[in-house]
Amino acid sequence: MTKITKISLVTPPYHSGVVESAGTWMNLGFVYIAGSLRQSGYKVDYYDAMAHWHEWNEITARLKSFAPEVVATTAYTASIVDALELLRLAKEINPQTITVLGNVHATFCYEELLNDPESPVDFIVRGEGEQTLPRLLDCLNASGDAATIHGLAFRRNNEVVVTEAASFIADLDTLTPAWDLVEWPIYSYHPKPGSTLAIVSSSRGCRMNCSFCSQQLFWQRTWRGRNPESFVEELELLRDRFGVNVVMLADEIPTLDRARWEKILDLLITRKVGMKLLMETRVDDILRDEDLLEKYRLAGVEHIYVGVEAGSQALLDLFNKGTKIEQSKRAIDLINQADIVSETSFVLGMPDDTPESIAEIVELAKYYNPDMAFFLAIAPWPYAELYPKLKKYVATKDYRKYNLVEPVLKPVNMTLAEVEKALGEAARTFYMHKFKNLSDLSPWKQEFMLAVFKILVNNSYLAKQMHGLAAGNENAMPQEIKSILHAAGVPASGRAPIP
């Protein structure tokens, strides 16, 4: 076998119009894995084909130019089809290429992937890859037995071999992300033109029990936090060496350990790091940290997403959220009072949903009063705890549609087309209400929301709904919104021109 010296880490070129509307986001997992591979003596090309918006011909050219012996890609459920196509391409370019697949979907669906006779996958990395992938490559170079490496799945003699699960990395501060391999000019946060955006991690894991989610399964309900000093020093490096001024925390729950989180906030304030932070956390932790929210703001926290997900207490309980509706309202109020952008989402399209129940959830969203709310179609991950209850309602196994935008679950009393229409109407109704009351926000939030509106109108999966936002309500719309609609080619009525 040819000695392995070069590895391409390539993201699949999948797009759904959701996350890319807000910014161009790097694959932080690959930045970490690239660093681990380099420490083990390998040459690495971290190639974010997704963020580049590259087509297959461009991907082909880059793979041929680097000529790796190994091509590794990553996939969540919606991107798995394109990930497999990427690995097929790698085999077409060079049939001797070793192909590797990782991330959540592969970790749980390895049997489905490997039992496909047309599968282009040689090895699946289950769980964290920073230690498993270098160990696999070292083993292959030594002509060893891959079955001795923990955290793998692969085919041998027409059977799927699953090795013992790899242990989680105990000390996250020992990892060395390859920040110098990042092609920084392509990463930006769209509401802030000219910004340089990084994804960072101060912790890994989730101890919650949400029944629809993959993260608590992937992390086996464990959680590990980084040292506050080490984390803040990394932010300073990103600022000083690469010009980063906006960071999004990849953590599921960065605030789980209050003492550690407060130390991070204190360091950000005293060292005047000066970055804007975007983050997600739990309703419970916002309520717990009511006395710290001024520190959040002073530390640079500008945008907080809290998962509400459900519009009724019965659904909250089904989702195992562990929160009450009034707690969610209180948490969003606290974020707003701290003059931090508040965001939440609602998971709709459940078996019992109707147009009327969805309309009620929109009214609840208006009552919660976040700055931003998104109405998402339930994605029945085939490995989620909730899946057995949803399985008989699944209308398609086309994983490319499992993107939280396209309905794939058919409610008893609605068609998929009706669900899609109701989701669009929910967004339009909510943002009509929001922008009618734009003057209620602080000046900087007004400016931010106008930037968001431009993005929604021009560059998001909600563009169609936003173009219809002011239909019949033009007298109620702020002049700034009318100007944006006009600039986007929408007549004063708010109705998009018929193409």
Secondary structure by P-SEA (a helix, b strand, c coil): cccccbbbbcccccccccccccccccaaaaaaaaaaaaaabbbbbbcccccccccaaaaaaaaaaacccbbbbbbcccaaaaaaaaaaaaaaacccbbbbbbccccccaaaaaaacccccccbbbccccccaaaaaaaaaaaccccccccccccccccbbbbccccccccccccccccccccccccccccccccbbbbbbbcbbbbcccccccccccccccbbbbccaaaaaaaaaaaaacccccbbbbccccccccaaaaaaaaaaaaaaccbbbbbbcccaaaaaaaccaaaaaaaacccbbbbccccccaaaaaaacccccaaaaaaaaaaaaaaccbbbbccccccccccaaaaaaaaaaaaaacccbbbbbcccccccccccccccccccccccccccccccccccccccaaaaaaaaaaaaaaaaaaaaaacccccaaaaaaaaaaaaaaaccccaaaaaaaccccccccccaaaaaaaaaaccccccccccc
